[in-house]
Structures are given as structure tokens and as C-alpha cells.
Amino acid sequence: MPTVLTKPVGWDERFPFPPKVTLLNAILQPDGTLLRVLDPKTGKVLPTTEEAVDEAEIEAQRANTAEAEAARLRAEVERLLRRLPNEDQPGQQFGHPG
């Protein structure tokens, strides 16, 4: 009986790789028109350069937002501290002259 070669599930003629190939300690897997790289330890897809840049921009925006919020809160704390009674002037209460 002759051997019949079948293509693995997920085989795409545009890629010369089967659905998953371990090469140089990485797993290559077709994904539409891309050949994606998976981390062999986690099995997670590594981002493309464009995806990594987009993610870095989002993280930078989050950091800037957090930094602005921290500055706003510091200013608010300073404003509230100025309203506290001055220990050098007895009788003064919360920003009102005594």
C-alpha cells in the first residue's frame, strides 16, 4: 500500500513550515499572512515590531497620566497643609485668623 502524505491541520501553502515549528528556541506559527513567533516556555505569541511600538506608546501615555495625577495630588496636599493652623500662632484655626 503506498504512503499517502497529508498536510497537517492549519497548513498554509504560503509558508514552508508546518503549523508549529521549533527553531532557534522559538516556535513559528502561521497566523493569516504572518508567521508569528511563540515563546516556547510560555506558549505566548511575541508581539510584532508594530505591536510592541503601539504597546510602548500606550504605556508611555499611562505613565504620563500617572505622573500628572501625582503632581496634582502633591499640589493638593501642599494646599491643604497651608490651611492647617500654624503652631507659632495659637488660636488660628484652619486658615482663619484667630
Backbone hydrogen bonds in HBPLUS format (Angstrom, degrees):
<---DONOR---> <-ACCEPTOR-->    atom                        ^
c    i                          cat <-CA-CA->   ^        H-A-AA   ^      H-
h    n   atom  resd res      DA  || num        DHA   H-A  angle D-A-AA Bond
n    s   type  num  typ     dist DA aas  dist angle  dist       angle   num
A0011-TRP N   A0008-PRO O   3.07 MM   3  5.55 150.6  2.16 139.5 137.7     1
A0015-PHE N   A0012-ASP O   3.04 MM   3  5.75 161.8  2.07 122.5 127.7     2
A0021-VAL N   A0028-LEU O   3.08 MM   7  5.21 145.8  2.20 137.1 147.2     3
A0028-LEU N   A0021-VAL O   2.78 MM   7  5.21 161.0  1.82 150.0 154.5     4
A0023-LEU N   A0026-ALA O   2.73 MM   3  5.35 161.2  1.76 159.9 165.4     5
A0026-ALA N   A0023-LEU O   3.00 MM   3  5.35 136.0  2.20 108.3 120.3     6
A0027-ILE N   A0038-LEU O   3.00 MM  11  4.84 173.3  2.01 147.6 147.9     7
A0038-LEU N   A0027-ILE O   2.62 MM  11  4.84 160.5  1.65 149.1 155.8     8
A0029-GLN N   A0036-ARG O   2.80 MM   7  5.14 160.1  1.84 149.1 154.8     9
A0036-ARG N   A0029-GLN O   2.77 MM   7  5.14 148.6  1.87 152.9 145.5    10
A0031-ASP N   A0034-LEU O   2.76 MM   3  5.14 159.3  1.81 156.8 154.2    11
A0034-LEU N   A0031-ASP O   2.99 MM   3  5.14 162.8  2.02 129.1 128.1    12
A0046-LEU N   A0037-VAL O   2.76 MM   9  5.65 178.0  1.76 169.0 168.4    13
A0039-ASP N   A0044-LYS O   2.91 MM   5  5.56 162.3  1.94 156.9 156.7    14
A0043-GLY N   A0039-ASP O   2.58 MM   4  5.11 149.9  1.67 154.4 163.2    15
A0052-ALA N   A0048-THR O   2.87 MM   4  6.10 158.4  1.92 153.7 159.7    16
A0053-VAL N   A0049-THR O   2.91 MM   4  6.14 157.5  1.96 151.3 157.2    17
A0054-ASP N   A0050-GLU O   2.93 MM   4  6.14 164.8  1.95 150.5 154.8    18
A0055-GLU N   A0051-GLU O   2.91 MM   4  6.09 160.1  1.95 146.8 152.5    19
A0056-ALA N   A0052-ALA O   2.89 MM   4  6.08 153.8  1.96 144.6 151.9    20
A0057-GLU N   A0053-VAL O   2.92 MM   4  6.18 154.7  1.98 151.3 157.9    21
A0058-ILE N   A0054-ASP O   3.01 MM   4  6.29 155.3  2.07 148.5 155.1    22
A0059-GLU N   A0055-GLU O   2.95 MM   4  6.20 160.3  1.99 149.1 154.4    23
A0060-ALA N   A0056-ALA O   2.88 MM   4  6.08 152.9  1.96 145.7 153.3    24
A0061-GLN N   A0057-GLU O   2.96 MM   4  6.17 153.8  2.03 144.2 151.1    25
A0062-ARG N   A0058-ILE O   2.94 MM   4  6.25 155.2  2.00 148.1 155.0    26
A0063-ALA N   A0059-GLU O   2.90 MM   4  6.14 156.0  1.96 146.5 153.2    27
A0064-ASN N   A0060-ALA O   2.91 MM   4  6.16 157.5  1.97 147.6 153.6    28
A0065-THR N   A0061-GLN O   2.95 MM   4  6.17 156.4  2.00 147.6 154.1    29
A0066-ALA N   A0062-ARG O   2.90 MM   4  6.12 160.8  1.94 150.3 155.5    30
A0067-GLU N   A0063-ALA O   2.85 MM   4  6.03 154.3  1.92 147.8 155.3    31
A0068-ALA N   A0064-ASN O   2.95 MM   4  6.15 156.9  2.01 146.0 151.8    32
A0069-GLU N   A0065-THR O   2.95 MM   4  6.19 156.0  2.01 147.1 154.0    33
A0070-ALA N   A0066-ALA O   2.91 MM   4  6.12 154.3  1.98 146.0 153.0    34
A0071-ALA N   A0067-GLU O   3.01 MM   4  6.26 155.7  2.07 146.2 152.4    35
A0072-ARG N   A0068-ALA O   2.94 MM   4  6.20 155.6  2.00 146.8 153.6    36
A0073-LEU N   A0069-GLU O   2.92 MM   4  6.16 158.2  1.97 149.3 155.0    37
A0074-ARG N   A0070-ALA O   2.89 MM   4  6.14 153.9  1.96 147.4 154.7    38
A0075-ALA N   A0071-ALA O   3.00 MM   4  6.24 160.0  2.04 147.8 152.8    39
A0076-GLU N   A0072-ARG O   2.97 MM   4  6.24 151.3  2.06 144.0 152.4    40
A0077-VAL N   A0073-LEU O   2.91 MM   4  6.15 157.1  1.96 149.6 155.1    41
A0078-GLU N   A0074-ARG O   2.93 MM   4  6.21 161.2  1.97 150.4 155.6    42
A0079-ARG N   A0075-ALA O   2.92 MM   4  6.14 156.6  1.97 147.0 153.5    43
A0080-LEU N   A0076-GLU O   2.93 MM   4  6.18 158.6  1.98 149.7 155.1    44
A0081-LEU N   A0077-VAL O   2.81 MM   4  6.03 155.4  1.87 151.9 159.2    45
A0082-ARG N   A0078-GLU O   3.06 MM   4  6.28 147.8  2.16 145.3 152.9    46
A0083-ARG N   A0080-LEU O   3.05 MM   3  5.19 140.1  2.22  99.6 111.3    47
A0084-LEU N   A0081-LEU O   3.15 MM   3  5.35 153.4  2.23 104.3 112.1    48
A0089-GLN N   A0086-ASN O   3.06 MM   3  5.54 158.7  2.10 114.7 121.2    49
A0092-GLN N   A0089-GLN O   3.38 MM   3  6.18 162.1  2.41 140.7 142.0    50
A0093-GLN N   A0096-HIS O   3.27 MM   3  5.37 145.5  2.40 151.7 155.4    51
A0096-HIS N   A0093-GLN O   2.80 MM   3  5.37 163.0  1.83 128.6 134.3    52
